[in-house]
Amino acid sequence: MGYVAAHRHPTVQDHVALVEIDLTGELMIAAAAATGDRLSPDRIDEVLDVDGEEADGAEPGAPDATGPGAPDTGAPARRA
C-alpha cells in the first residue's frame, strides 16, 4: 500500500497568520474610509497601533527577532 499523508487536526491554527490577516483587514477598512488616495504613514501607524520608533534602534517596520514566528535559537528571549 502507498504512503498516505497524515491529516492535520481541524483545530490547528497559525496564530501569526491570523494576526497578519486581522491587521491587513484593519488597513483595508482604514483605506476604504480615507478621503485621499493613500493613507499617510502616521495614519498607518495609528491603525496598526505602533509608535513609529523602535526602542532597540532598529528601523521602524524591521522584523523583530524575538517576536512571534521568530526562529527558536534555544537562547533565552531578550527583554526590552
mmCIF file of the N, C-alpha and C atoms, coordinates in Angstrom:
data_MODEL
# 
_entry.id   MODEL 
# 
loop_
_atom_site.group_PDB 
_atom_site.id 
_atom_site.type_symbol 
_atom_site.label_atom_id 
_atom_site.label_alt_id 
_atom_site.label_comp_id 
_atom_site.label_asym_id 
_atom_site.label_entity_id 
_atom_site.label_seq_id 
_atom_site.pdbx_PDB_ins_code 
_atom_site.Cartn_x 
_atom_site.Cartn_y 
_atom_site.Cartn_z 
_atom_site.occupancy 
_atom_site.B_iso_or_equiv 
_atom_site.pdbx_formal_charge 
_atom_site.auth_seq_id 
_atom_site.auth_comp_id 
_atom_site.auth_asym_id 
_atom_site.auth_atom_id 
_atom_site.pdbx_PDB_model_num 
ATOM 1   N N  . MET A 1 1  ? 0.848   -1.180 0.000  1.00 0.00 ? 1  MET A N  1 
ATOM 2   C CA . MET A 1 1  ? 0.000   0.000  0.000  1.00 0.00 ? 1  MET A CA 1 
ATOM 3   C C  . MET A 1 1  ? 0.890   1.238  0.000  1.00 0.00 ? 1  MET A C  1 
ATOM 4   N N  . GLY A 1 2  ? 0.463   2.301  -0.641 1.00 0.00 ? 2  GLY A N  1 
ATOM 5   C CA . GLY A 1 2  ? 1.241   3.529  -0.768 1.00 0.00 ? 2  GLY A CA 1 
ATOM 6   C C  . GLY A 1 2  ? 1.211   4.390  0.482  1.00 0.00 ? 2  GLY A C  1 
ATOM 7   N N  . TYR A 1 3  ? 2.051   5.372  0.497  1.00 0.00 ? 3  TYR A N  1 
ATOM 8   C CA . TYR A 1 3  ? 2.148   6.312  1.619  1.00 0.00 ? 3  TYR A CA 1 
ATOM 9   C C  . TYR A 1 3  ? 0.954   7.260  1.611  1.00 0.00 ? 3  TYR A C  1 
ATOM 10  N N  . VAL A 1 4  ? 0.330   7.438  2.757  1.00 0.00 ? 4  VAL A N  1 
ATOM 11  C CA . VAL A 1 4  ? -0.791  8.366  2.896  1.00 0.00 ? 4  VAL A CA 1 
ATOM 12  C C  . VAL A 1 4  ? -0.381  9.435  3.901  1.00 0.00 ? 4  VAL A C  1 
ATOM 13  N N  . ALA A 1 5  ? -0.437  10.685 3.488  1.00 0.00 ? 5  ALA A N  1 
ATOM 14  C CA . ALA A 1 5  ? -0.052  11.791 4.369  1.00 0.00 ? 5  ALA A CA 1 
ATOM 15  C C  . ALA A 1 5  ? -1.041  11.912 5.521  1.00 0.00 ? 5  ALA A C  1 
ATOM 16  N N  . ALA A 1 6  ? -0.519  12.234 6.690  1.00 0.00 ? 6  ALA A N  1 
ATOM 17  C CA . ALA A 1 6  ? -1.367  12.424 7.865  1.00 0.00 ? 6  ALA A CA 1 
ATOM 18  C C  . ALA A 1 6  ? -2.166  13.714 7.707  1.00 0.00 ? 6  ALA A C  1 
ATOM 19  N N  . HIS A 1 7  ? -3.378  13.699 8.194  1.00 0.00 ? 7  HIS A N  1 
ATOM 20  C CA . HIS A 1 7  ? -4.220  14.893 8.144  1.00 0.00 ? 7  HIS A CA 1 
ATOM 21  C C  . HIS A 1 7  ? -3.971  15.745 9.369  1.00 0.00 ? 7  HIS A C  1 
ATOM 22  N N  . ARG A 1 8  ? -4.035  17.046 9.186  1.00 0.00 ? 8  ARG A N  1 
ATOM 23  C CA . ARG A 1 8  ? -3.889  17.970 10.317 1.00 0.00 ? 8  ARG A CA 1 
ATOM 24  C C  . ARG A 1 8  ? -5.153  17.956 11.147 1.00 0.00 ? 8  ARG A C  1 
ATOM 25  N N  . HIS A 1 9  ? -4.977  18.152 12.411 1.00 0.00 ? 9  HIS A N  1 
ATOM 26  C CA . HIS A 1 9  ? -6.125  18.261 13.298 1.00 0.00 ? 9  HIS A CA 1 
ATOM 27  C C  . HIS A 1 9  ? -6.906  19.503 12.912 1.00 0.00 ? 9  HIS A C  1 
ATOM 28  N N  . PRO A 1 10 ? -8.239  19.445 12.840 1.00 0.00 ? 10 PRO A N  1 
ATOM 29  C CA . PRO A 1 10 ? -9.018  20.584 12.328 1.00 0.00 ? 10 PRO A CA 1 
ATOM 30  C C  . PRO A 1 10 ? -8.947  21.844 13.181 1.00 0.00 ? 10 PRO A C  1 
ATOM 31  N N  . THR A 1 11 ? -8.446  21.766 14.416 1.00 0.00 ? 11 THR A N  1 
ATOM 32  C CA . THR A 1 11 ? -8.380  22.966 15.250 1.00 0.00 ? 11 THR A CA 1 
ATOM 33  C C  . THR A 1 11 ? -7.008  23.623 15.237 1.00 0.00 ? 11 THR A C  1 
ATOM 34  N N  . VAL A 1 12 ? -6.075  23.117 14.433 1.00 0.00 ? 12 VAL A N  1 
ATOM 35  C CA . VAL A 1 12 ? -4.745  23.714 14.351 1.00 0.00 ? 12 VAL A CA 1 
ATOM 36  C C  . VAL A 1 12 ? -4.864  25.056 13.635 1.00 0.00 ? 12 VAL A C  1 
ATOM 37  N N  . GLN A 1 13 ? -4.308  26.112 14.252 1.00 0.00 ? 13 GLN A N  1 
ATOM 38  C CA . GLN A 1 13 ? -4.364  27.439 13.655 1.00 0.00 ? 13 GLN A CA 1 
ATOM 39  C C  . GLN A 1 13 ? -2.981  28.066 13.662 1.00 0.00 ? 13 GLN A C  1 
ATOM 40  N N  . ASP A 1 14 ? -2.707  28.849 12.651 1.00 0.00 ? 14 ASP A N  1 
ATOM 41  C CA . ASP A 1 14 ? -1.475  29.614 12.581 1.00 0.00 ? 14 ASP A CA 1 
ATOM 42  C C  . ASP A 1 14 ? -1.775  30.995 13.159 1.00 0.00 ? 14 ASP A C  1 
ATOM 43  N N  . HIS A 1 15 ? -1.431  31.194 14.423 1.00 0.00 ? 15 HIS A N  1 
ATOM 44  C CA . HIS A 1 15 ? -1.793  32.431 15.111 1.00 0.00 ? 15 HIS A CA 1 
ATOM 45  C C  . HIS A 1 15 ? -1.121  33.661 14.500 1.00 0.00 ? 15 HIS A C  1 
ATOM 46  N N  . VAL A 1 16 ? 0.093   33.522 14.017 1.00 0.00 ? 16 VAL A N  1 
ATOM 47  C CA . VAL A 1 16 ? 0.777   34.652 13.389 1.00 0.00 ? 16 VAL A CA 1 
ATOM 48  C C  . VAL A 1 16 ? 0.036   35.055 12.118 1.00 0.00 ? 16 VAL A C  1 
ATOM 49  N N  . ALA A 1 17 ? -0.362  34.079 11.327 1.00 0.00 ? 17 ALA A N  1 
ATOM 50  C CA . ALA A 1 17 ? -1.093  34.379 10.096 1.00 0.00 ? 17 ALA A CA 1 
ATOM 51  C C  . ALA A 1 17 ? -2.434  35.040 10.416 1.00 0.00 ? 17 ALA A C  1 
ATOM 52  N N  . LEU A 1 18 ? -3.104  34.582 11.461 1.00 0.00 ? 18 LEU A N  1 
ATOM 53  C CA . LEU A 1 18 ? -4.383  35.176 11.835 1.00 0.00 ? 18 LEU A CA 1 
ATOM 54  C C  . LEU A 1 18 ? -4.222  36.636 12.249 1.00 0.00 ? 18 LEU A C  1 
ATOM 55  N N  . VAL A 1 19 ? -3.147  36.956 12.969 1.00 0.00 ? 19 VAL A N  1 
ATOM 56  C CA . VAL A 1 19 ? -2.887  38.343 13.367 1.00 0.00 ? 19 VAL A CA 1 
ATOM 57  C C  . VAL A 1 19 ? -2.596  39.190 12.132 1.00 0.00 ? 19 VAL A C  1 
ATOM 58  N N  . GLU A 1 20 ? -1.789  38.649 11.213 1.00 0.00 ? 20 GLU A N  1 
ATOM 59  C CA . GLU A 1 20 ? -1.478  39.385 9.994  1.00 0.00 ? 20 GLU A CA 1 
ATOM 60  C C  . GLU A 1 20 ? -2.740  39.642 9.170  1.00 0.00 ? 20 GLU A C  1 
ATOM 61  N N  . ILE A 1 21 ? -3.633  38.670 9.101  1.00 0.00 ? 21 ILE A N  1 
ATOM 62  C CA . ILE A 1 21 ? -4.890  38.851 8.365  1.00 0.00 ? 21 ILE A CA 1 
ATOM 63  C C  . ILE A 1 21 ? -5.729  39.932 9.031  1.00 0.00 ? 21 ILE A C  1 
ATOM 64  N N  . ASP A 1 22 ? -5.772  39.923 10.361 1.00 0.00 ? 22 ASP A N  1 
ATOM 65  C CA . ASP A 1 22 ? -6.536  40.931 11.100 1.00 0.00 ? 22 ASP A CA 1 
ATOM 66  C C  . ASP A 1 22 ? -5.974  42.332 10.846 1.00 0.00 ? 22 ASP A C  1 
ATOM 67  N N  . LEU A 1 23 ? -4.651  42.482 10.892 1.00 0.00 ? 23 LEU A N  1 
ATOM 68  C CA . LEU A 1 23 ? -4.036  43.786 10.654 1.00 0.00 ? 23 LEU A CA 1 
ATOM 69  C C  . LEU A 1 23 ? -4.264  44.264 9.226  1.00 0.00 ? 23 LEU A C  1 
ATOM 70  N N  . THR A 1 24 ? -4.190  43.342 8.276  1.00 0.00 ? 24 THR A N  1 
ATOM 71  C CA . THR A 1 24 ? -4.453  43.692 6.883  1.00 0.00 ? 24 THR A CA 1 
ATOM 72  C C  . THR A 1 24 ? -5.890  44.171 6.716  1.00 0.00 ? 24 THR A C  1 
ATOM 73  N N  . GLY A 1 25 ? -6.816  43.499 7.387  1.00 0.00 ? 25 GLY A N  1 
ATOM 74  C CA . GLY A 1 25 ? -8.213  43.917 7.345  1.00 0.00 ? 25 GLY A CA 1 
ATOM 75  C C  . GLY A 1 25 ? -8.401  45.312 7.919  1.00 0.00 ? 25 GLY A C  1 
ATOM 76  N N  . GLU A 1 26 ? -7.723  45.605 9.040  1.00 0.00 ? 26 GLU A N  1 
ATOM 77  C CA . GLU A 1 26 ? -7.807  46.940 9.637  1.00 0.00 ? 26 GLU A CA 1 
ATOM 78  C C  . GLU A 1 26 ? -7.295  48.003 8.669  1.00 0.00 ? 26 GLU A C  1 
ATOM 79  N N  . LEU A 1 27 ? -6.193  47.704 7.969  1.00 0.00 ? 27 LEU A N  1 
ATOM 80  C CA . LEU A 1 27 ? -5.667  48.652 6.978  1.00 0.00 ? 27 LEU A CA 1 
ATOM 81  C C  . LEU A 1 27 ? -6.639  48.840 5.814  1.00 0.00 ? 27 LEU A C  1 
ATOM 82  N N  . MET A 1 28 ? -7.272  47.764 5.388  1.00 0.00 ? 28 MET A N  1 
ATOM 83  C CA . MET A 1 28 ? -8.231  47.867 4.284  1.00 0.00 ? 28 MET A CA 1 
ATOM 84  C C  . MET A 1 28 ? -9.436  48.716 4.685  1.00 0.00 ? 28 MET A C  1 
ATOM 85  N N  . ILE A 1 29 ? -9.918  48.543 5.904  1.00 0.00 ? 29 ILE A N  1 
ATOM 86  C CA . ILE A 1 29 ? -11.046 49.343 6.387  1.00 0.00 ? 29 ILE A CA 1 
ATOM 87  C C  . ILE A 1 29 ? -10.659 50.818 6.456  1.00 0.00 ? 29 ILE A C  1 
ATOM 88  N N  . ALA A 1 30 ? -9.454  51.092 6.980  1.00 0.00 ? 30 ALA A N  1 
ATOM 89  C CA . ALA A 1 30 ? -8.992  52.479 7.073  1.00 0.00 ? 30 ALA A CA 1 
ATOM 90  C C  . ALA A 1 30 ? -8.822  53.092 5.689  1.00 0.00 ? 30 ALA A C  1 
ATOM 91  N N  . ALA A 1 31 ? -8.294  52.315 4.746  1.00 0.00 ? 31 ALA A N  1 
ATOM 92  C CA . ALA A 1 31 ? -8.101  52.827 3.386  1.00 0.00 ? 31 ALA A CA 1 
ATOM 93  C C  . ALA A 1 31 ? -9.446  53.113 2.719  1.00 0.00 ? 31 ALA A C  1 
ATOM 94  N N  . ALA A 1 32 ? -10.425 52.266 2.953  1.00 0.00 ? 32 ALA A N  1 
ATOM 95  C CA . ALA A 1 32 ? -11.745 52.478 2.353  1.00 0.00 ? 32 ALA A CA 1 
ATOM 96  C C  . ALA A 1 32 ? -12.412 53.724 2.924  1.00 0.00 ? 32 ALA A C  1 
ATOM 97  N N  . ALA A 1 33 ? -12.132 54.031 4.184  1.00 0.00 ? 33 ALA A N  1 
ATOM 98  C CA . ALA A 1 33 ? -12.744 55.185 4.831  1.00 0.00 ? 33 ALA A CA 1 
ATOM 99  C C  . ALA A 1 33 ? -11.971 56.481 4.591  1.00 0.00 ? 33 ALA A C  1 
ATOM 100 N N  . ALA A 1 34 ? -10.764 56.382 4.045  1.00 0.00 ? 34 ALA A N  1 
ATOM 101 C CA . ALA A 1 34 ? -9.919  57.561 3.836  1.00 0.00 ? 34 ALA A CA 1 
ATOM 102 C C  . ALA A 1 34 ? -10.477 58.445 2.723  1.00 0.00 ? 34 ALA A C  1 
ATOM 103 N N  . THR A 1 35 ? -10.243 59.737 2.859  1.00 0.00 ? 35 THR A N  1 
ATOM 104 C CA . THR A 1 35 ? -10.716 60.678 1.838  1.00 0.00 ? 35 THR A CA 1 
ATOM 105 C C  . THR A 1 35 ? -9.715  60.842 0.703  1.00 0.00 ? 35 THR A C  1 
ATOM 106 N N  . GLY A 1 36 ? -8.433  60.608 0.961  1.00 0.00 ? 36 GLY A N  1 
ATOM 107 C CA . GLY A 1 36 ? -7.407  60.763 -0.068 1.00 0.00 ? 36 GLY A CA 1 
ATOM 108 C C  . GLY A 1 36 ? -7.139  59.465 -0.799 1.00 0.00 ? 36 GLY A C  1 
ATOM 109 N N  . ASP A 1 37 ? -6.111  59.513 -1.668 1.00 0.00 ? 37 ASP A N  1 
ATOM 110 C CA . ASP A 1 37 ? -5.739  58.332 -2.437 1.00 0.00 ? 37 ASP A CA 1 
ATOM 111 C C  . ASP A 1 37 ? -4.942  57.322 -1.609 1.00 0.00 ? 37 ASP A C  1 
ATOM 112 N N  . ARG A 1 38 ? -4.237  57.808 -0.582 1.00 0.00 ? 38 ARG A N  1 
ATOM 113 C CA . ARG A 1 38 ? -3.364  56.938 0.199  1.00 0.00 ? 38 ARG A CA 1 
ATOM 114 C C  . ARG A 1 38 ? -3.493  57.244 1.686  1.00 0.00 ? 38 ARG A C  1 
ATOM 115 N N  . LEU A 1 39 ? -3.122  56.280 2.498  1.00 0.00 ? 39 LEU A N  1 
ATOM 116 C CA . LEU A 1 39 ? -3.024  56.524 3.934  1.00 0.00 ? 39 LEU A CA 1 
ATOM 117 C C  . LEU A 1 39 ? -1.648  57.113 4.222  1.00 0.00 ? 39 LEU A C  1 
ATOM 118 N N  . SER A 1 40 ? -1.609  58.095 5.089  1.00 0.00 ? 40 SER A N  1 
ATOM 119 C CA . SER A 1 40 ? -0.316  58.667 5.475  1.00 0.00 ? 40 SER A CA 1 
ATOM 120 C C  . SER A 1 40 ? 0.406   57.674 6.384  1.00 0.00 ? 40 SER A C  1 
ATOM 121 N N  . PRO A 1 41 ? 1.737   57.763 6.441  1.00 0.00 ? 41 PRO A N  1 
ATOM 122 C CA . PRO A 1 41 ? 2.474   56.886 7.360  1.00 0.00 ? 41 PRO A CA 1 
ATOM 123 C C  . PRO A 1 41 ? 1.988   57.022 8.807  1.00 0.00 ? 41 PRO A C  1 
ATOM 124 N N  . ASP A 1 42 ? 1.627   58.236 9.221  1.00 0.00 ? 42 ASP A N  1 
ATOM 125 C CA . ASP A 1 42 ? 1.112   58.427 10.578 1.00 0.00 ? 42 ASP A CA 1 
ATOM 126 C C  . ASP A 1 42 ? -0.215  57.702 10.774 1.00 0.00 ? 42 ASP A C  1 
ATOM 127 N N  . ARG A 1 43 ? -1.079  57.733 9.760  1.00 0.00 ? 43 ARG A N  1 
ATOM 128 C CA . ARG A 1 43 ? -2.375  57.045 9.869  1.00 0.00 ? 43 ARG A CA 1 
ATOM 129 C C  . ARG A 1 43 ? -2.179  55.528 9.901  1.00 0.00 ? 43 ARG A C  1 
ATOM 130 N N  . ILE A 1 44 ? -1.242  55.034 9.114  1.00 0.00 ? 44 ILE A N  1 
ATOM 131 C CA . ILE A 1 44 ? -0.939  53.596 9.123  1.00 0.00 ? 44 ILE A CA 1 
ATOM 132 C C  . ILE A 1 44 ? -0.452  53.182 10.506 1.00 0.00 ? 44 ILE A C  1 
ATOM 133 N N  . ASP A 1 45 ? 0.458   53.974 11.084 1.00 0.00 ? 45 ASP A N  1 
ATOM 134 C CA . ASP A 1 45 ? 0.940   53.679 12.440 1.00 0.00 ? 45 ASP A CA 1 
ATOM 135 C C  . ASP A 1 45 ? -0.207  53.684 13.443 1.00 0.00 ? 45 ASP A C  1 
ATOM 136 N N  . GLU A 1 46 ? -1.126  54.627 13.273 1.00 0.00 ? 46 GLU A N  1 
ATOM 137 C CA . GLU A 1 46 ? -2.279  54.709 14.182 1.00 0.00 ? 46 GLU A CA 1 
ATOM 138 C C  . GLU A 1 46 ? -3.164  53.469 14.051 1.00 0.00 ? 46 GLU A C  1 
ATOM 139 N N  . VAL A 1 47 ? -3.437  53.054 12.820 1.00 0.00 ? 47 VAL A N  1 
ATOM 140 C CA . VAL A 1 47 ? -4.284  51.885 12.583 1.00 0.00 ? 47 VAL A CA 1 
ATOM 141 C C  . VAL A 1 47 ? -3.628  50.624 13.139 1.00 0.00 ? 47 VAL A C  1 
ATOM 142 N N  . LEU A 1 48 ? -2.313  50.507 12.940 1.00 0.00 ? 48 LEU A N  1 
ATOM 143 C CA . LEU A 1 48 ? -1.598  49.314 13.404 1.00 0.00 ? 48 LEU A CA 1 
ATOM 144 C C  . LEU A 1 48 ? -1.179  49.407 14.864 1.00 0.00 ? 48 LEU A C  1 
ATOM 145 N N  . ASP A 1 49 ? -1.477  50.544 15.508 1.00 0.00 ? 49 ASP A N  1 
ATOM 146 C CA . ASP A 1 49 ? -1.182  50.759 16.918 1.00 0.00 ? 49 ASP A CA 1 
ATOM 147 C C  . ASP A 1 49 ? 0.319   50.638 17.211 1.00 0.00 ? 49 ASP A C  1 
ATOM 148 N N  . VAL A 1 50 ? 1.111   51.357 16.403 1.00 0.00 ? 50 VAL A N  1 
ATOM 149 C CA . VAL A 1 50 ? 2.552   51.422 16.626 1.00 0.00 ? 50 VAL A CA 1 
ATOM 150 C C  . VAL A 1 50 ? 2.956   52.878 16.804 1.00 0.00 ? 50 VAL A C  1 
ATOM 151 N N  . ASP A 1 51 ? 4.094   53.096 17.447 1.00 0.00 ? 51 ASP A N  1 
ATOM 152 C CA . ASP A 1 51 ? 4.525   54.469 17.688 1.00 0.00 ? 51 ASP A CA 1 
ATOM 153 C C  . ASP A 1 51 ? 5.530   54.971 16.665 1.00 0.00 ? 51 ASP A C  1 
ATOM 154 N N  . GLY A 1 52 ? 6.011   54.107 15.763 1.00 0.00 ? 52 GLY A N  1 
ATOM 155 C CA . GLY A 1 52 ? 6.912   54.541 14.708 1.00 0.00 ? 52 GLY A CA 1 
ATOM 156 C C  . GLY A 1 52 ? 8.377   54.573 15.094 1.00 0.00 ? 52 GLY A C  1 
ATOM 157 N N  . GLU A 1 53 ? 8.697   54.334 16.360 1.00 0.00 ? 53 GLU A N  1 
ATOM 158 C CA . GLU A 1 53 ? 10.090  54.306 16.795 1.00 0.00 ? 53 GLU A CA 1 
ATOM 159 C C  . GLU A 1 53 ? 10.359  52.998 17.504 1.00 0.00 ? 53 GLU A C  1 
ATOM 160 N N  . GLU A 1 54 ? 11.510  52.420 17.219 1.00 0.00 ? 54 GLU A N  1 
ATOM 161 C CA . GLU A 1 54 ? 11.905  51.166 17.854 1.00 0.00 ? 54 GLU A CA 1 
ATOM 162 C C  . GLU A 1 54 ? 12.849  51.473 19.007 1.00 0.00 ? 54 GLU A C  1 
ATOM 163 N N  . ALA A 1 55 ? 12.640  50.832 20.130 1.00 0.00 ? 55 ALA A N  1 
ATOM 164 C CA . ALA A 1 55 ? 13.452  51.072 21.323 1.00 0.00 ? 55 ALA A CA 1 
ATOM 165 C C  . ALA A 1 55 ? 14.887  50.589 21.145 1.00 0.00 ? 55 ALA A C  1 
ATOM 166 N N  . ASP A 1 56 ? 15.106  49.547 20.329 1.00 0.00 ? 56 ASP A N  1 
ATOM 167 C CA . ASP A 1 56 ? 16.446  48.998 20.189 1.00 0.00 ? 56 ASP A CA 1 
ATOM 168 C C  . ASP A 1 56 ? 17.240  49.646 19.064 1.00 0.00 ? 56 ASP A C  1 
ATOM 169 N N  . GLY A 1 57 ? 16.717  50.697 18.456 1.00 0.00 ? 57 GLY A N  1 
ATOM 170 C CA . GLY A 1 57 ? 17.430  51.409 17.402 1.00 0.00 ? 57 GLY A CA 1 
ATOM 171 C C  . GLY A 1 57 ? 17.198  50.840 16.017 1.00 0.00 ? 57 GLY A C  1 
ATOM 172 N N  . ALA A 1 58 ? 16.388  49.797 15.906 1.00 0.00 ? 58 ALA A N  1 
ATOM 173 C CA . ALA A 1 58 ? 16.102  49.213 14.598 1.00 0.00 ? 58 ALA A CA 1 
ATOM 174 C C  . ALA A 1 58 ? 15.191  50.145 13.817 1.00 0.00 ? 58 ALA A C  1 
ATOM 175 N N  . GLU A 1 59 ? 15.206  49.987 12.531 1.00 0.00 ? 59 GLU A N  1 
ATOM 176 C CA . GLU A 1 59 ? 14.332  50.774 11.679 1.00 0.00 ? 59 GLU A CA 1 
ATOM 177 C C  . GLU A 1 59 ? 12.878  50.396 11.958 1.00 0.00 ? 59 GLU A C  1 
ATOM 178 N N  . PRO A 1 60 ? 11.963  51.361 11.919 1.00 0.00 ? 60 PRO A N  1 
ATOM 179 C CA . PRO A 1 60 ? 10.545  51.015 12.074 1.00 0.00 ? 60 PRO A CA 1 
ATOM 180 C C  . PRO A 1 60 ? 10.123  50.023 11.004 1.00 0.00 ? 60 PRO A C  1 
ATOM 181 N N  . GLY A 1 61 ? 9.380   49.021 11.417 1.00 0.00 ? 61 GLY A N  1 
ATOM 182 C CA . GLY A 1 61 ? 8.908   48.001 10.487 1.00 0.00 ? 61 GLY A CA 1 
ATOM 183 C C  . GLY A 1 61 ? 9.880   46.855 10.290 1.00 0.00 ? 61 GLY A C  1 
ATOM 184 N N  . ALA A 1 62 ? 11.086  46.945 10.883 1.00 0.00 ? 62 ALA A N  1 
ATOM 185 C CA . ALA A 1 62 ? 12.049  45.861 10.754 1.00 0.00 ? 62 ALA A CA 1 
ATOM 186 C C  . ALA A 1 62 ? 11.543  44.652 11.532 1.00 0.00 ? 62 ALA A C  1 
ATOM 187 N N  . PRO A 1 63 ? 11.794  43.439 11.030 1.00 0.00 ? 63 PRO A N  1 
ATOM 188 C CA . PRO A 1 63 ? 11.325  42.256 11.737 1.00 0.00 ? 63 PRO A CA 1 
ATOM 189 C C  . PRO A 1 63 ? 11.938  42.171 13.130 1.00 0.00 ? 63 PRO A C  1 
ATOM 190 N N  . ASP A 1 64 ? 11.166  41.699 14.073 1.00 0.00 ? 64 ASP A N  1 
ATOM 191 C CA . ASP A 1 64 ? 11.624  41.535 15.447 1.00 0.00 ? 64 ASP A CA 1 
ATOM 192 C C  . ASP A 1 64 ? 12.123  40.109 15.607 1.00 0.00 ? 64 ASP A C  1 
ATOM 193 N N  . ALA A 1 65 ? 13.388  39.958 15.925 1.00 0.00 ? 65 ALA A N  1 
ATOM 194 C CA . ALA A 1 65 ? 13.983  38.630 16.042 1.00 0.00 ? 65 ALA A CA 1 
ATOM 195 C C  . ALA A 1 65 ? 13.467  37.861 17.249 1.00 0.00 ? 65 ALA A C  1 
ATOM 196 N N  . THR A 1 66 ? 12.717  38.507 18.126 1.00 0.00 ? 66 THR A N  1 
ATOM 197 C CA . THR A 1 66 ? 12.194  37.809 19.297 1.00 0.00 ? 66 THR A CA 1 
ATOM 198 C C  . THR A 1 66 ? 10.681  37.710 19.275 1.00 0.00 ? 66 THR A C  1 
ATOM 199 N N  . GLY A 1 67 ? 10.046  38.186 18.239 1.00 0.00 ? 67 GLY A N  1 
ATOM 200 C CA . GLY A 1 67 ? 8.592   38.202 18.183 1.00 0.00 ? 67 GLY A CA 1 
ATOM 201 C C  . GLY A 1 67 ? 8.013   36.869 17.756 1.00 0.00 ? 67 GLY A C  1 
ATOM 202 N N  . PRO A 1 68 ? 6.687   36.811 17.636 1.00 0.00 ? 68 PRO A N  1 
ATOM 203 C CA . PRO A 1 68 ? 6.037   35.584 17.194 1.00 0.00 ? 68 PRO A CA 1 
ATOM 204 C C  . PRO A 1 68 ? 6.539   35.180 15.814 1.00 0.00 ? 68 PRO A C  1 
ATOM 205 N N  . GLY A 1 69 ? 6.780   33.925 15.639 1.00 0.00 ? 69 GLY A N  1 
ATOM 206 C CA . GLY A 1 69 ? 7.248   33.433 14.353 1.00 0.00 ? 69 GLY A CA 1 
ATOM 207 C C  . GLY A 1 69 ? 8.753   33.517 14.177 1.00 0.00 ? 69 GLY A C  1 
ATOM 208 N N  . ALA A 1 70 ? 9.470   34.081 15.161 1.00 0.00 ? 70 ALA A N  1 
ATOM 209 C CA . ALA A 1 70 ? 10.922  34.167 15.082 1.00 0.00 ? 70 ALA A CA 1 
ATOM 210 C C  . ALA A 1 70 ? 11.514  32.773 15.260 1.00 0.00 ? 70 ALA A C  1 
ATOM 211 N N  . PRO A 1 71 ? 12.647  32.516 14.622 1.00 0.00 ? 71 PRO A N  1 
ATOM 212 C CA . PRO A 1 71 ? 13.247  31.200 14.776 1.00 0.00 ? 71 PRO A CA 1 
ATOM 213 C C  . PRO A 1 71 ? 13.679  30.956 16.214 1.00 0.00 ? 71 PRO A C  1 
ATOM 214 N N  . ASP A 1 72 ? 13.538  29.719 16.657 1.00 0.00 ? 72 ASP A N  1 
ATOM 215 C CA . ASP A 1 72 ? 13.929  29.354 18.013 1.00 0.00 ? 72 ASP A CA 1 
ATOM 216 C C  . ASP A 1 72 ? 15.415  29.025 17.999 1.00 0.00 ? 72 ASP A C  1 
ATOM 217 N N  . THR A 1 73 ? 16.211  29.870 18.650 1.00 0.00 ? 73 THR A N  1 
ATOM 218 C CA . THR A 1 73 ? 17.652  29.657 18.686 1.00 0.00 ? 73 THR A CA 1 
ATOM 219 C C  . THR A 1 73 ? 18.076  28.869 19.907 1.00 0.00 ? 73 THR A C  1 
ATOM 220 N N  . GLY A 1 74 ? 17.139  28.606 20.798 1.00 0.00 ? 74 GLY A N  1 
ATOM 221 C CA . GLY A 1 74 ? 17.463  27.897 22.022 1.00 0.00 ? 74 GLY A CA 1 
ATOM 222 C C  . GLY A 1 74 ? 17.949  28.831 23.113 1.00 0.00 ? 74 GLY A C  1 
ATOM 223 N N  . ALA A 1 75 ? 18.213  30.095 22.752 1.00 0.00 ? 75 ALA A N  1 
ATOM 224 C CA . ALA A 1 75 ? 18.681  31.077 23.725 1.00 0.00 ? 75 ALA A CA 1 
ATOM 225 C C  . ALA A 1 75 ? 17.466  31.691 24.407 1.00 0.00 ? 75 ALA A C  1 
ATOM 226 N N  . PRO A 1 76 ? 17.639  32.139 25.653 1.00 0.00 ? 76 PRO A N  1 
ATOM 227 C CA . PRO A 1 76 ? 16.507  32.800 26.322 1.00 0.00 ? 76 PRO A CA 1 
ATOM 228 C C  . PRO A 1 76 ? 16.139  34.076 25.596 1.00 0.00 ? 76 PRO A C  1 
ATOM 229 N N  . ALA A 1 77 ? 14.864  34.403 25.629 1.00 0.00 ? 77 ALA A N  1 
ATOM 230 C CA . ALA A 1 77 ? 14.391  35.619 24.964 1.00 0.00 ? 77 ALA A CA 1 
ATOM 231 C C  . ALA A 1 77 ? 14.944  36.850 25.669 1.00 0.00 ? 77 ALA A C  1 
ATOM 232 N N  . ARG A 1 78 ? 15.324  37.851 24.869 1.00 0.00 ? 78 ARG A N  1 
ATOM 233 C CA . ARG A 1 78 ? 15.832  39.076 25.472 1.00 0.00 ? 78 ARG A CA 1 
ATOM 234 C C  . ARG A 1 78 ? 14.677  39.928 25.934 1.00 0.00 ? 78 ARG A C  1 
ATOM 235 N N  . ARG A 1 79 ? 14.918  40.714 26.919 1.00 0.00 ? 79 ARG A N  1 
ATOM 236 C CA . ARG A 1 79 ? 13.880  41.584 27.470 1.00 0.00 ? 79 ARG A CA 1 
ATOM 237 C C  . ARG A 1 79 ? 14.139  43.006 27.023 1.00 0.00 ? 79 ARG A C  1 
ATOM 238 N N  . ALA A 1 80 ? 13.061  43.725 26.758 1.00 0.00 ? 80 ALA A N  1 
ATOM 239 C CA . ALA A 1 80 ? 13.175  45.127 26.321 1.00 0.00 ? 80 ALA A CA 1 
ATOM 240 C C  . ALA A 1 80 ? 13.315  46.027 27.528 1.00 0.00 ? 80 ALA A C  1 
# 
